[in-house]
Amino acid sequence: MKKDLFPGDQKKEIDTEFISLLKEILENKININPTDYYVILNSSPIKNTENITKIGKMLIEELCFKGFAMVNSASLSLFSTGRTSGLICECGERRSYIVPIYEGFPLYHALNKNRLGGSHLTEIIKNEIISSNLGVNEDDLLNLRNIKEKMCSVPYLKDIDYYLKSNEDIISEEKKLYKLPDEKIIEIPKKARLTAAELLFT
């Protein structure tokens, strides 16, 4: 059972304060008249009808915007490629979504949610680097996210073990290097770069 963090009266008070703050920003900070504008917002792949209704009421009834639309973030990702049908994989901090889309509409009955996200991959890379006998400790690895985004790769091969043992690599030598805070430069091992990214496809 989901616990309500705020009692009814306190929740109304918070909503009222939030609406007042938005009005203040619109009128005095960015100087726009809401009645002249439409609003488009993106929502999580897993829609929450109650929240969408609440936000819509606030924008139309309280703030008086001309119109409002809530679009699924997976649909927007697909539209950015110029397509209206396809399969979108959204990898977030703590979970990932696989969303099939047909003619712009997410197929919610076929949506897949995976409790694997970017933070899990970062943890795998950290453990692999620390266990690689490079003389690196946890405090040295301040920017693991940068390593993950720039160095991780997935080879176009089914035999991953063969790829790990071979001299073949799909990223250049200079891109394997990482400078530690003490100016020491280490080479991120192939296994560390591969293991995390491969996990997304297993």
Sequence and secondary structure as in RCSB ss.txt:
>XXXX:A:sequence
MKKDLFPGDQKKEIDTEFISLLKEILENKININPTDYYVILNSSPIKNTENITKIGKMLIEELCFKGFAMVNSAS
LSLFSTGRTSGLICECGERRSYIVPIYEGFPLYHALNKNRLGGSHLTEIIKNEIISSNLGVNEDDLLNLRNIKEK
MCSVPYLKDIDYYLKSNEDIISEEKKLYKLPDEKIIEIPKKARLTAAELLFT
>XXXX:A:secstr
    SS HHHHHHHHHHHHHHHHHIIIIIS   GGG EEEEEE SS  HHHHHHHHHIIIIIS  SEEEEEEHHH
HHHHTTT SSEEEEEE SS EEEEEEETTEE GGG EEES  HHHHHHHHHHHHHTTTSS  GGG S HHHHHHH
H    S S HHHHHHSS  SS SGGGEEE TTS EEE  HHHHHHHHHHTT 
